[in-house]
């Protein structure tokens, strides 16, 4: 038989009546319930998560990878993927992790697009840049202080 020492919890020091606990500025509760970047569906879960486009405080305060503008980049990426699926030339293409730079204006329109590298097919590169991306209408304009270009990585696999 193994003998185990009894664990003793440290004593909590009482606060002075005038002393307030220090708040950790890095640990702030997110506004509203936590959310995931997806439309809600199905039954609720025991964690109290809700479906909310862009998320809400689940990872570093807003969905989209934790950056200040990540939520917007996620919206843009979703719109680009939708546009690639709708275009006859890009719908059946296999795109292996190509990086794309886009510039969006205050009317939520992509004014310029540039591939970083190539897909290996110049006609496909041209279709992505000129037919799909340049002129694409996004769902909302970028935040006024968001730096341009927005750089995204897009991967598309040919349906089998």
N, C-alpha and C positions, 0 to 999 in steps of 0.2 A: 504494500500500500504506500502511495506517495502522499507525503504530508504537504499541504499547501498553506502558505502564510496567509493570514487574514488581511484583506486590503483595507486600508484606512484612508478615508477621504480627507483632503486637507481642510483645515478650518477656514471658513469664510470670515474675513475681517469685516466687522461692522463699519458702515460708512459714517462719517461725521455728519450730524444733522444738516449742516450747511453745504456739504460736499455732494456734488452730483456726479453720477457715473459718466466717464468719458465715452463719447460715441465714436466708433470707428467709422471715419468718413468713407472708407472703401467698401463697407458692408451696409448698403442701403437697400431696403426692400423695394422691389420694382413696383411701379404703380399698377394696380389691378391684379388680376390673376395671371399666373404664368401661362405662356402660350407657346405653341409650336408653329412653325411656318408652314401651315397646311390648312386647308378648309376642314372644318369640323365635320365629323360623320360618325355614325355608330353610337354605341353606348358610352357613357362617361366612365372615367377610370377612378381609382382610389387615390390618385395623386392630385386631382383637382386641376389638371392641365386642360386647356381649351385650344381649339383650332383657331388661329388668328394669323392672317397673312402678315409676314414680317416678324412674327413671334413677339414676345414681350418679356424681356428680362430673363429668359431661360439661360442664355449664354451671353454674358457680358452686356446685358441690357438692351437687346433689340433684335436679335436674329441677324442673319447675314454675315456670320463670321466674326463678330465682336468688334469690328471697326466702327467708327462713328458714322460712316456712310454705307456700311455693309447692307443694311436693309434695302437701300435704294439699288445698290449693285445687284442684289438678289432679284429684285423686281425687273431690272433691265435684263438680266440673264434669262429669266423666265420668258420675257417677251421675245428675246432673240431666238431662243429655242423654239418657241411657237412659230415665229416667222420662218425659220429654217425648215420646219415640218410642212409649212404651207406652200413653199416654193417648189415648183416642178423639178428644177435642176438640183436643189440641195436635199430634197426629201429622201432620196435613195442613196445619198453620198455617205461615205465613211470618213469622218473627220476625227483625227487622233490628237486630241488635246491642243488645238491651235489657240494661240493667244490673240485676242482682238483688242484694238484700241478704238474707242468711239468717243465722239464729242457730241453732246446734246445741248440744245439751246433752251431758252426760257419757255418755248412753246411745246416742249417735250418731243421735239423732232431731232433725229440723228442727222447732223449736218455733215459729218465726216466720219469715215471708217477706214481702218488700216489693219491689215493682218501683220502680226509679228511672226515672220517666217512664211511658210507655204504649206499647202496641203499636198503638194506634189503634182497638182493638176492646175495649170494656169487658168483654164476656163472655169473651173470650180472656184478658184480664188477670186476671179473677176465677178462671178455670180454672187458670191457671199458679200463682197465689198460693195458692188454697185447695184445689184438687183434686190438683195435682201436688207442690207444694213443702211446704206445711205438713203435718207428720206424716211426711214422707219419711224412711225409714230409710236412713242412710248405712252404708258398709261398716265404718267404724271411727269412734270418737269423736275430736273434735279434740284436739290437744295441750293439756294443762292450762293452759298460759300463752298460748294463742292468743287474741288479741283478737277480739271479736265486734262488729259483724257481719262475715261473710265477704262480700266484694263481688266478683261475677263478671259477665262479659259473655257472653251467650248469643245465638247466631245460628243460626237454623234456616231452611232453604229448603224450600219445598214440592217434593216429588218430581215430576219431569215425566214 
